[in-house]
Amino acid sequence: MLREGVQSMLAAVPLPMMLIGNDLRIDALNDPGLKLFGPASLGRHYNLTLRQPQLVEAIEAVSAGGPKRSLRVTLSQGNHETAFDISVAPVPGMGMLCCFVDVTELELVGQQRRDFVANVSHELRTPLTALLGFIETLQGPAKHDPVARERFLGIMEREAGRMARLVRDLLSLSRVESEERRRPSGRVDLGGLVRMTIATLKPVATDAAVTIELIGANVPTPVPGDSDQLTQVFHNLIENAIKYGGSGKQVTVSIRALDDAPGLRGRAVEVSVQDRGDGIEAVHLPRLTERFYRVDTHRSREKGGTGLGLAIVKHIINRHRGRLRIESEIGKGSIFSVVLPVE
């Protein structure tokens, strides 16, 4: 009767649970436990299913009369690994109860946080080191050398500008992440917004000898949106197309209505930014919106990039319940398409 009560209790728990009997065989698994370990595990000695040394040691200690043990273990599941917080608790007269809590997402978030801090530190350390070195030189050997002073001050201005852009983008990323779950309440005419963005970037395009072609902006295209944030999205995408599309080339910005957009319900508007640059290898495409991910680090820094632009774009589009699609072919250029719902 007691065993039936325990099995009923296990069935009500949404986490994987395993009952190991006094003979060290697996007596019971609830449904999540069966999915994790398979029905073949029932009736077998536990160490034929659980082979991790830490976990085996915890089970042996509890079976010998020890108190409840808690530990974090990584279990292999097919072609990937999952991190679990596991508790092994004695059940008087029946053996031990093991509970498995999936903490893979927490581990991933923690790793992303550590990587983010490391990346920010690296991005700031390089210009700071340069600034400190030039300041020391200006205070010493170049103190009375006007030519060297002008050259060093120019480099210092460039490095300080790089740090300022990084701090600006970090603040922008933090702001859009904090607002990501709050839908915008205003409405924006995408055609007019894109026209103004292109006008703002006209000097940049002229300096790069790039012509910008705009298609489909004459028809009103109102969508729910935050005007400032959407301006930031298209400013980033069009500026990238100008910078990385190649001098003397053309950038095409096209706007079109969609009756049925994949992944969205109902009507939508698509804005595509196409360049005729070198293109991006397919292996890089899934990672382009990661923080600080760059296809060509040296070229990106030369162009003034911080590695955060597309991450900001992704979060803004997520806030607008839209989709970002990236297509590219080596030698033919890239297309960045933003799809936003009309309602």
LUMLOKE-291002 format. One record per residue: x, y, z of N, C-alpha, C in turn; residue in three letters. Coordinates in steps of 0.02 Angstrom, whole numbers, plus 50000, padded with zeros to 5 digits. Layout:
BEGIN
XYZXYZXYZALA
...
END
This chain:
BEGIN
500424994050000500005000050000500435006350000MET
500975006150041501435011850045501775012949978LEU
501975007449945502305008049880501835011049829ARG
501195008949830500705011849783500615019249795GLU
500625021249859500555028349876501135032449850GLY
501745029649855502345033149831502315033849755VAL
502105028449721502065028749647501535033749625GLN
500975034249662500465039249645500745046349655SER
501145047149707501445053549720501935055449665MET
502335050649643502805051849589502445053949525LEU
501885050849511501505052249450501245059449450ALA
501155062449509500895069249512501445074549506ALA
502075072449508502635077249505502845078349433VAL
502905084749410503085085949340503825085149325PRO
504235084349377504955083449367505125076049362LEU
505665074149328505865067149327506025064649398PRO
505715059049416505805056049483505965048649476MET
506405046249519506615039249517506635036449588MET
506315030649598506345027249662506815021349656LEU
507345021449697507835016049698507715011949762ILE
507575005449753507415001249811508024999649853GLY
507884996149909508434994149954508924989349921ASN
508684985749869509134981249832509514984849778ASP
509464991649777509814996049730509584995149658LEU
508984992549649508684992249582508164997849576ARG
508045000049515507565005449502506865002549506ILE
506495004549558505825001849570505275005649533ASP
505375012349525504835016349495505115022549462ALA
504775024549407504925030849371504265034049353LEU
504205040549364503605043849339503675045149264ASN
503175048249233503195049149160503795053149137ASP
503955059049168504565062549147505195058349157PRO
505195054249210505775049949221505835044549167GLY
505255041849145505265036849091505525039949026LEU
505335046349013505585049648953506335050848957LYS
506575052149017507285053649025507725047449023LEU
507495042049056507915036149062507675030049022PHE
507045030149000506785024548961506495019049005GLY
505975015648981505655010349021506115004449035PRO
506635003548994507094997949004507474998549069ALA
507495004549098507855005649161507505002349220SER
506845001449217506464998649273506704991549289LEU
506824990249352507044983749375507784982549369GLY
508154987049338508874986149331509244989349389ARG
509864987049401510274990249452510394997549431HIS
510375002049479510395009149462511025011049423TYR
511605007749438512225009949406512275007749333ASN
511775004049308511755002649236511435008449199LEU
511085012849237510755018749207511105025149227THR
511315025549290511645031549316512385029949326LEU
512805032649283513515030749284513975036349307ARG
513695042249321514125047849340514415046649410GLN
515075047149417515395045549481515115049449540PRO
514975055949531514705059949587514025057349609GLN
513605055649560512935053249576512965046349608LEU
513385041949582513465035349612513705035849684VAL
514165040449696514425041449764513865043849811GLU
513445048449786512895051049828512395045549844ALA
512225041449795511745035949806512025030949855ILE
512665029249849512975024549895512985027249966GLU
513125033849973513155036950040512465036850073ALA
511935038450034511255038550062511025031450078VAL
511195026550034510995019650046511325016650108SER
511905019550126512255017250186512005020550249ALA
511465024450243511175027650302511325035050308GLY
511635037950258511805045050260511195049450248GLY
511275056050260510715060750250510615062350175PRO
510125066350162509975068450093510585071950063LYS
510705070549999511265073549962510995077449902ARG
511295083149888511125087249829511745088549789SER
511685088249723512265089249680512035091249611LEU
512505094149572512365095949502512775091349457ARG
512425088149410512735083249366512505084449295VAL
512945083149247512775083749176512655076649149THR
512065075549120511885069149091511865069649015LEU
512115064548981512095064448908511405061948885SER
511115065748838510475063748809510535064048733GLN
510645058448703510735058248630511365061948611GLY
511305067148569511895070748547511995077248585ASN
511665078148642511775084148681511785082448756HIS
512035087148796512085086048868511615090748905GLU
511335088248960510865092149000511125092449072THR
511105098449101511325099349170510725098549217ALA
510805094649270510265093549318510515095049389PHE
510075098249428510165098249501509795092149526ASP
510165087649560509885081149581509895080749657ILE
509335078549685509315077149757509195069649766SER
509565066749813509495059649830509295059449904VAL
508675057349917508415057449985508205050450007ALA
508335048550070508125041950093507365041650102PRO
507075035950086506365034650098506335028550145VAL
506185029550209506215024050257505815017950235PRO
506145012350235505825005950219505765004650144GLY
505945009450102505855008550030506495009849989MET
506975013450015507575014749978507725022149972GLY
507795024649911507975031749899507565034649843MET
507435041149849507065044749797507525049849766LEU
507585049649700508005054249663507565059049623CYS
507705065549629507325070549592507815074349547CYS
507615075449483508055078549433507735085049410PHE
508085090649421507845097349399508305099749344VAL
508025100849285508415103149227508615110549236ASP
509275111649242509535118549251509975120549192VAL
509885117249135510295118749076510225126049056THR
509615128649057509495135649038509855140349085GLU
509845138849150510195143049198510945142949187LEU
511195136949171511915136349156512095140549095GLU
511665140149044511795143948983511775151448995LEU
511285153649034511245160849051511855163049089VAL
512075158949136512675160549174513295161049130GLY
513355156349083513925156449037513895162548992GLN
513295164248968513215170248926513405176548964GLN
513225176749028513395182549069514155183049077ARG
514475177449090515205177549097515545179549032ARG
515285176848975515575178548910515475186048896ASP
514895188648914514745195648902515225200148940PHE
515335198649004515795202649044516505202149016VAL
516705196148995517375195248967517445199248902ALA
516935199148860516955202848797516985210348807ASN
516565212848853516565220048867517245222148894VAL
517525218148939518175219748967518705219948913SER
518685215148867519175214848813519095220948766HIS
518465222548749518335228048703518555234748732GLU
518485235648798518685241848829519435242148845LEU
519735236248859520435236248879520895238648823ARG
520745236748760521185238548704521225246048695THR
520665249748688520735257048680520995260448743PRO
520825257848802521085260848864521845260148868LEU
522095254348850522825253348850523165258148802THR
522855259048742523135263648693523135270748720ALA
522575272848750522535279648777523055280848832LEU
523125276048877523615276848931524325277148904LEU
524455273148853525125273148823525285279848790GLY
524805282648753524915288948719524965294748768PHE
524565294448822524605299648873525305299748905ILE
525545293748919526215293148948526745295848900GLU
526665294448835527145296848785527115304448779THR
526505307248780526435314548775526705318148836LEU
526685314748893526965317848953527725317148956GLN
528005312648914528725311448916529065313248851GLY
529255308048811529665309148750529365314048700PRO
528695314148692528385318448641528135325048670ALA
528355326748730528095332648764528195338948724LYS
528765339448690528915345548652528955344248577HIS
528595339048555528595337348483527885338548456ASP
527765344448424527085346048401526815341348349PRO
527245338748305527015334048253526775327548285VAL
527175324748330526975318548364526355319748406ALA
526325325648437525755327148481525105327048441ARG
525105330348382524505330448341524305323448318GLU
524815319448299524665312648276524375308448332ARG
524685308848392524455304848448523755307048471PHE
523635313548470522975316048491522435313648443LEU
522605313148379522125310448331521955303148345GLY
522465299248362522355292148378521955291648443ILE
522115295748492521755295648556521025297448546MET
520895302248502520195304048488519815298248458GLU
520155294548412519835288848381519685283348431ARG
520165281948476520065276648526519535278648577GLU
519525285148596519005287548643518315287048610ALA
518285288548545517655287948509517415280748507GLY
517885276148500517715268948499517415266948566ARG
517715269248622517435267648688516745270848697MET
516665276948672516015280348679515475276648641ALA
515635274148580515155270248541514965263848576ARG
515465260648607515335254348642514875255548702LEU
515025260648742514605262248800513895264048777VAL
513845267948722513175269748696512785263548676ARG
513115258948641512765252848619512595248248677ASP
513025248048728512875243948787512255246648823LEU
512215253348829511625256348861511005255148819LEU
511075255648753510505254448708510275247248713SER
510745242548714510575235448720510215234048786LEU
510465237048840510145236048906509435238748905SER
509335244548873508665247548871508175243248831ARG
508385241048771507915237148730507775230348760VAL
508265227448796508135221048830507625221948885GLU
507665227448921507195228648977506485229948951SER
506425232348889505765233848861505495228348817GLU
505875222948808505705217948757505015214848768GLU
504795214148829504155210848842503565215748841ARG
503715222148831503175227148830503055229448758ARG
502485227848731502335229448662502265237048653ARG
502505239748596502435246948583501705248848573PRO
501525254848594500815256948591500675261548532SER
501185264348501501075269048446501025265548379GLY
500925269648326500915267048257501415271148216ARG
501735267648169502265270648129502145269148056VAL
502255274148013502245273047941502945271047920ASP
503035264647904503705262047888503995265547826LEU
503575267047777503835270247717504155276947733GLY
503805281147771504075287647789504695287047833GLY
504665282247880505235281247925505865279147887LEU
505785274547839506355272247800506625277847756VAL
506175281847726506395287547685506825292347726ARG
506605293947788506985298547831507655295447850MET
507665288847863508295285547881508795285947824THR
508555284747763508995285047705509265292147695ILE
508825297147706509045304147699509595305747749ALA
509525303047810510035304247862510705301047843THR
510675295347810511285291647792511565293647724LEU
511255298547691511485300547624512215302647624LYS
512455306647673513165308547673513635302547679PRO
513435297547719513845291547727513885287747661VAL
513305287247627513285283847562513695287547510ALA
513665294247510514045298247462514795297247473THR
515015297347536515725296347551515965289447528ASP
515525284447530515715277647510515565276347436ALA
515325281447400515145280747329514625275347319ALA
514155274847366513625269847363512965273347347VAL
512585270547300511925273147285511395268947320THR
510865272247345510335268647381509695269047339ILE
509425263247323508795262847285508245260947334GLU
507685264747332507125263547376506515261447335LEU
506235255747351505665253047314505075251947361ILE
504485254247340503865252747377503715257247436GLY
504055263047441503935267447498503375272447487ALA
503085272447428502555277347412501875275447441ASN
501785269047455501145266647482501175266947559VAL
500675269947592500675270147666500715263147696PRO
501165262347744501255255647776501275256547852THR
500695258047883500685258947956500725252247993PRO
501145252148045501195246148087501255248448160VAL
501065244248208501185245848278501935246148291PRO
502165251548322502885251748332503125257848370GLY
503745257348392504105262848425504535266148372ASP
504385272448356504715275848300505475276148310SER
505695277848370506425278548383506775271848375ASP
506475266548402506795260048399506815257348327GLN
506265258148290506265255748221506745259848178LEU
506815266248193507315270248158508005267448171THR
508135265448233508775262448251508895256048212GLN
508375251948204508435245648166508655246948094VAL
508285251348060508425252447989509045256647978PHE
509195261048025509825264748021510415259848024HIS
510375254948071510915250048078510975245748015ASN
510425243147990510445238647933510685242147869LEU
510435248247857510625251847797511345254247802ILE
511545256547861512245258747870512725252847860GLU
512545246947887512965241047877513025239347803ASN
512465239847767512475238347695512925243147658ALA
512925249547678513365254447647514095252947662ILE
514245251547727514935250547748515235244147720LYS
514845238647721515125232147703514925229847633TYR
514515233847599514275231747532514775233147477GLY
515295237047493515805238347442515715245247411GLY
516275248847404516265255547375516035255247302SER
515615260047283515385260447214514815255847198GLY
514565252147247514015247347235513335250647250LYS
512815246647244512135249047256511825245347315GLN
511445248947355511045245947409510315246947391VAL
509935241547394509215241847378508805240747440THR
508365245447456507905244847512507205244147482VAL
506875238747496506205237547468505695236247523SER
505095238847513504545238047561503965234847525ILE
503685229547555503115226247523502645223447577ARG
502005223247559501505220347604501465212847593ALA
501355209247648501285201947646500605200047675LEU
500235196047638499575193747664499655188347716ASP
500185184447711500285178847757501035177747767ASP
501305180447821502025179947835502165173747877ALA
502665169747859502835163747899503005165647971PRO
502695162148018502825163448089502415169048119GLY
502035172748078501615178148103500895176848082LEU
500435179248122499735178448106499485184648068ARG
499165183448013498865188947976499355192747933GLY
499155198947915499545202947868500165205947902ARG
500665207347860501295210047886501615214447832ALA
502135218047852502525222047806503255219847810VAL
503565218947752504265216747750504695222447722GLU
505235223947758505735228847734506385225047725VAL
506635224947662507255221247647507805226147629SER
508405224947655508995228947639509495224347605VAL
509635225647542510065221347502510695225047481GLN
511275222047493511895224847469512195220347415ASP
512705222747382513045218847330513775217747349ARG
513885216247413514565215347437514825208347426GLY
515305206447468515635199947462515205194147485ASP
514685195647524514275190247552514565187447616GLY
514175183347649514375180347713514315172847708ILE
514815169247732514775161947730514195159447773GLU
513875154047750513285151447783513405149647856ALA
514015147547873514165145447941514085151147991VAL
514155157447967514115163148012513405165648022HIS
512955164247977512285167347977511895166348042LEU
511885160148071511485159248133511755163248193PRO
512385165448189512685168648248512755176248241ARG
512525179048186512645186148173512325190648226LEU
511775188448256511435192748306511685191648377THR
512205187448385512495186548452512905192748471GLU
512915194248535513315199948558514055198948542ARG
514365203948513515075204148498515305199148445PHE
514825195748412515025191048359515185195048296TYR
515765193948268515965197448207516225192248158ARG
516055193148094516325188848042517055190548030VAL
517215197048027517895199448018518025204748071ASP
518355202748126518445207248183518825213548164THR
519375212648128519795218448111519415223348067HIS
519065220848016518695225247971518125228748007ARG
517785225148052517235228148090517475233948132SER
518055233148166518315238448208518545244348166ARG
518835242948108519045248348063518455252648042GLU
517875249348033517265252948012516905256148070LYS
517165255348131516845258348189516315254048222GLY
516285247648204515785243148233515955241048304GLY
515435239948345515535237648414515365230348423THR
515065227148373514865220248379514195219348414GLY
513845224948427513205224648464512605226648421LEU
512735229348362512195232148321511645227248305GLY
511825221348280511305216448261510975213348321LEU
511325213048378511005210648440510445215548460ALA
510585222048455510085227148470509495226548422ILE
509655225748357509135224848306508675218948323VAL
508975213348342508585207348358508105208648415LYS
508335211848469507905212948527507345217848511HIS
507485222948470506965227748451506425224148409ILE
506645220048362506165216448320505765211548362ILE
506075208348411505705203848456505175207748495ASN
505345213848517504855217848554504255219448509ARG
504375220348444503835221848397503495215548370HIS
503665209748399503385203248379503505201748305ARG
504075204148281504245203148211504755197648201GLY
505015197148141505505192048122506085195348084ARG
506685192948095507275195148057507525189148017LEU
507585190047952507825184747908508465187147873ARG
508975182947874509615184847843509785179647788ILE
509895182147728510105177847672510745180747643GLU
511195176347622511815178747593512125173447548SER
512465175847498512815171347452513495174347436GLU
514015170447443514695172847431514745175647360ILE
515005181847356515095185047292514485188747266GLY
513905187947299513295191147274512965195847325LYS
513225195947385512955200547435512475197347484GLY
512155201647524511715199247578511055203047578SER
510545199847606509885202947613509665202047686ILE
509535207647719509275207647787508545209847783PHE
508085205447802507365206947795507035207147863SER
506665212547875506295213447938505555212847921VAL
505205208247954504485207147943504115209148006VAL
503655213948000503295216548058502535215648047LEU
502175213548099501455212648092501095219348085PRO
500555219348046500165225448036499715226848096VAL
499485221448130499055222348189499385219348250GLU
END
